[in-house]
Amino acid sequence: MISVQVCYSDGAGVILLEVRVPLGSTLLHAVEYSGILKQLPEINLATQKVGVFGKLKSLESQLHPNDRVEIYRPLLADPMEARRRRAVKNGR
């Protein structure tokens, strides 16, 4: 068994769950073992991306001891469009 963390920020705060999973487990296994999908049914792994320590990974990626699995929320705005709007607003 290895220890990993499952992390999700819902905008109001950060949820960080410690989980022990069998050696050779994937990111999907850790998310399922954590129970976060039952706690937060708005999480949709079919559309949301996941990663480990800020690097995008697939749900099938193998975990290592002490990894932090992060579930990313969808972007609310296109970053390029938001930057353009700020530039126009600031007269650039």
Wavefront OBJ file of the C-alpha trace (Angstrom):
o trace
v 0.000 0.000 0.000
v 1.114 3.558 -0.725
v -0.157 6.871 0.640
v -1.349 9.573 -1.761
v -3.489 12.688 -1.518
v -6.523 13.630 -3.595
v -7.034 17.379 -3.923
v -9.871 19.512 -5.314
v -10.619 23.216 -5.012
v -14.303 24.057 -5.316
v -13.826 27.824 -5.226
v -14.868 28.061 -1.582
v -11.880 26.123 -0.313
v -9.567 23.200 -0.848
v -10.487 19.605 -0.129
v -7.458 17.431 0.602
v -8.000 13.748 1.323
v -5.356 11.218 2.382
v -5.795 7.816 0.759
v -3.945 4.498 0.908
v -4.045 2.545 -2.339
v -2.385 -0.668 -3.509
v 1.002 -0.363 -5.197
v 0.445 -0.056 -8.958
v -2.794 1.921 -8.594
v -3.770 4.634 -11.065
v -5.032 8.174 -10.574
v -8.556 6.887 -11.188
v -8.176 4.326 -8.381
v -7.083 7.030 -5.925
v -10.013 9.283 -6.853
v -12.454 6.383 -6.442
v -10.911 5.194 -3.136
v -11.031 8.747 -1.727
v -14.831 8.961 -1.974
v -14.617 12.517 -3.329
v -16.962 11.677 -6.219
v -19.709 10.870 -3.690
v -18.941 14.005 -1.645
v -18.942 16.276 -4.695
v -21.173 14.869 -7.442
v -20.453 17.932 -9.619
v -17.003 16.477 -10.377
v -17.116 14.900 -13.831
v -13.944 12.996 -14.680
v -15.100 12.656 -18.290
v -14.725 16.412 -18.795
v -12.376 17.585 -16.034
v -8.625 17.154 -16.225
v -6.423 15.586 -13.569
v -2.766 15.832 -12.719
v -0.053 15.177 -10.178
v 1.723 18.136 -8.585
v 0.536 20.548 -11.299
v 1.407 18.356 -14.287
v -1.433 17.014 -16.426
v -1.747 13.228 -16.389
v -4.235 10.683 -17.658
v -6.521 8.798 -15.293
v -4.580 5.644 -16.219
v -1.224 7.059 -15.032
v 0.400 5.015 -12.293
v 0.782 6.552 -8.841
v 3.942 6.836 -6.778
v 4.191 7.132 -2.987
v 3.190 10.572 -1.651
v 1.758 11.800 -4.986
v -0.902 14.509 -4.842
v -3.683 13.809 -7.337
v -5.295 17.091 -8.389
v -8.707 17.370 -10.029
v -8.887 20.583 -12.041
v -12.024 22.683 -12.453
v -12.969 23.861 -15.934
v -11.858 27.384 -16.832
v -14.553 30.022 -16.425
v -13.104 32.196 -19.188
v -10.697 31.734 -22.070
v -7.338 33.095 -20.791
v -6.463 34.736 -24.130
v -9.833 36.469 -24.364
v -9.574 37.686 -20.765
v -6.114 39.088 -21.501
v -7.422 40.885 -24.608
v -10.259 42.458 -22.599
v -7.833 43.669 -19.920
v -5.543 45.167 -22.590
v -8.463 47.021 -24.209
v -9.667 48.239 -20.813
v -6.184 49.521 -19.928
v -5.773 51.228 -23.310
v -3.011 49.004 -24.671
l 1 2 3 4 5 6 7 8 9 10 11 12 13 14 15 16 17 18 19 20 21 22 23 24 25 26 27 28 29 30 31 32 33 34 35 36 37 38 39 40 41 42 43 44 45 46 47 48 49 50 51 52 53 54 55 56 57 58 59 60 61 62 63 64 65 66 67 68 69 70 71 72 73 74 75 76 77 78 79 80 81 82 83 84 85 86 87 88 89 90 91 92
